[in-house]
């Protein structure tokens, strides 16, 4: 595998991991797991452990709220990532 192919492959893996992290965030908020790890807010937790900006966290949480009573649908897809 050449260097370019490896780079592209890692980029795809990174995107998939980011989507998985985003999908976990609403449940982390609901269970208040962020407090158990020394963070005052979900924003602080997301920044500290995943590097997510406040705007991204707000988008994830807003989307999660809108999908709450809908059939199961991955949040990351709704966010168009």
Secondary structure, DSSP 4 states (H G I P E B T S, - for coil): --HHHHHHHHHHHHHHHHHHHHHHHHHHHHTTHHHHTT-SSHHHHHHHHH---HHHHHHHHHHHHHHTTSSP--HHHHTT-
